[in-house]
């Protein structure tokens, strides 16, 4: 993807130019699912995972989307996901220093390795930033990669001194992991923004076209997103609010629809439109 037509920025183009804020996400499509309200406002968006060994074509599809993206502030770490989220007990999730406890030795080692890769590749990129947005500690709808990215960003915040704001989405799958965080004190007033529905719908169509949209096609965004942050200023007052957006379905990590499934769905749409047009024409000639 190094051709001259690529819209992806190089590391040097997006670094050391007075940048103040960054958005760090696990996968391509997370940036629009959970951060549409701030994606245009940050100086850089960094996607950690592009490849998926379980779905070899996923990386190429995601790169196609990013090269057609309506924004030009995106770069990737180009790490392969570990696939470890399939080996988490979401009824009784256990946290670990790399994210979550993984109930498979091979996946656990791969998950540990991706954690180290994220830290190694992000450390220099985030030097000098003041504010970093990222996933929340329970992984939105419940994804081990999201939790891992949050954990890595928080560790780097301790080293580099930037402020971390995390998303406010939660689902029935992740609620067990979220509750201990929600019930704690020590958070600042949530920062709320209107979601960018036009951009969200535009980008969703790009991902669907390339068959790498990883949630239901009819996913609908709320009107507002809020971002929470820990209170690390002894002089600041703790907030009595902890804003949440509840995703009312128990998301199961699944692969994207097959090309055949997409084709059949599109053919159905075409058939419905054609029947509607015939009906309109018939009505108009009576």
PyMOL commands that set and color helices and strands:
alter all, ss='L'
color gray80, all
select helices_A, chain A and resi 11-14+30-33+58-68+84-87+105-123+144-160+175-182+197-209+259-285
alter helices_A, ss='H'
color red, helices_A
select strands_A, chain A and resi 21-27+44-52+74-81+95-96+99-100+131-134+163-166+169-171+191-194+224-227+245-247
alter strands_A, ss='S'
color yellow, strands_A
deselect
rebuild
show_as cartoon
